[in-house]
Amino acid sequence: MAQKTFISFRGEDELKVWALRGLAEFKNVEFEMDDVSLREAINSKEDSYIKSVIRSKIKSCKVCLCLIGENTHRSRKWVPWEIDLAAEEGKEIVAMRFKNMSSAITPSVLTRHGVVPFDWDVDKLFQKLGS
């Protein structure tokens, strides 16, 4: 059974994240994910409210999955905050680069927490999320 997973990503990669979520919906694909992350943008400009919504989702998960695209390392606000919170909450942190992004720079927040990303490999991701 898949572990509850919060997905941390840069907004510009949203379509790629939805593609990954779609894999979990196919019955003939050996991939399963219990995604508890945000499905829609939070309709607020208040950081404290946004953080409270995200905090509850991260607290409810077992794994925080950081999906890395070309500009994820440039995220100065939400990706670092989500990863730091997941670490503070003792969650397992997994990082995977999107397909054809093997040269994408690892965000410093992952390096600080000793997380080494792997290149796109759905089978490997399934193993990490399914245990």
C-alpha positions in Angstrom: 0.0 0.0 0.0 1.3 3.4 -0.9 2.3 5.9 1.8 0.6 9.2 2.1 2.7 11.6 0.1 3.0 15.4 -0.1 4.5 16.7 -3.3 6.6 19.8 -3.2 7.3 21.4 -6.6 7.7 24.8 -8.3 4.5 26.1 -9.8 5.8 26.2 -13.3 6.0 22.4 -13.2 2.4 21.8 -12.3 1.5 20.1 -15.6 4.3 17.6 -15.1 3.1 16.9 -11.5 -0.4 16.2 -12.9 1.1 13.8 -15.4 2.8 11.9 -12.5 -0.5 11.9 -10.5 -2.2 10.5 -13.6 0.1 7.5 -13.7 -1.3 6.5 -10.3 -4.8 6.5 -11.7 -4.1 3.9 -14.4 -5.0 0.4 -13.4 -2.5 -1.2 -15.7 0.5 0.8 -14.5 2.5 -0.5 -11.5 2.5 2.8 -9.7 0.5 3.9 -6.7 0.6 7.1 -4.8 -1.6 8.4 -2.0 -1.2 12.1 -2.8 -2.2 14.4 0.0 -0.7 17.5 -1.5 -2.5 20.6 -2.8 -4.7 20.0 -5.9 -5.6 23.6 -6.4 -3.9 26.9 -5.6 -4.9 28.3 -2.2 -7.0 31.4 -2.8 -5.2 33.7 -0.4 -2.3 36.1 -0.3 -1.8 35.6 3.4 1.3 33.6 4.0 0.2 32.5 7.5 -3.1 31.0 6.1 -1.3 29.3 3.2 1.3 27.9 5.6 -1.5 26.6 7.9 -3.1 24.7 5.0 0.2 23.2 3.8 1.3 22.4 7.3 -1.7 20.2 8.0 -1.1 18.3 4.7 2.6 17.8 5.5 1.8 16.6 9.0 -0.7 14.1 7.6 1.8 12.5 5.2 4.6 9.9 5.7 6.7 11.1 2.7 7.5 14.5 1.2 8.4 14.1 -2.5 10.2 17.0 -4.0 10.0 17.0 -7.8 12.8 18.9 -9.4 12.6 20.8 -12.6 14.9 23.2 -14.4 14.2 26.1 -12.0 13.3 24.4 -8.7 16.6 25.4 -7.3 15.5 29.1 -7.7 12.5 28.7 -5.4 13.1 31.0 -2.5 9.8 30.6 -0.6 7.6 27.6 -0.8 9.7 24.6 -1.8 12.4 25.4 0.8 9.7 26.0 3.5 7.9 22.8 2.7 11.1 20.7 2.8 12.3 22.4 6.0 8.9 21.7 7.6 8.9 18.0 6.4 12.3 17.6 8.0 11.2 19.3 11.2 8.2 16.9 11.3 10.5 13.9 10.8 9.0 13.0 7.4 11.0 11.0 4.9 12.1 13.3 2.1 12.5 11.8 -1.4 13.6 13.9 -4.4 13.3 13.0 -8.1 14.2 15.0 -11.2 11.6 15.2 -13.9 12.2 13.3 -17.1 15.0 14.8 -19.3 16.1 17.0 -16.4 19.1 15.0 -15.2 21.2 18.2 -15.2 18.7 20.2 -13.1 20.5 21.8 -10.1 19.7 20.2 -6.7 17.9 22.8 -4.5 20.2 23.8 -1.6 17.4 22.9 0.9 17.7 19.3 -0.1 21.5 19.3 0.2 21.1 20.8 3.7 19.0 17.9 4.7 21.2 15.3 3.1 18.7 14.4 0.4 20.2 13.1 -2.9 17.8 13.3 -5.8 17.6 10.6 -8.4 16.8 11.0 -12.1 13.3 10.2 -13.4 12.5 6.5 -12.6 8.9 5.7 -11.8 9.8 2.2 -10.7 12.3 3.5 -8.1 9.8 6.1 -7.0 7.1 3.4 -6.6 9.4 1.4 -4.4 10.1 4.4 -2.2 6.4 5.3 -1.9 5.0 1.8 -1.7 6.9 0.6 1.4 
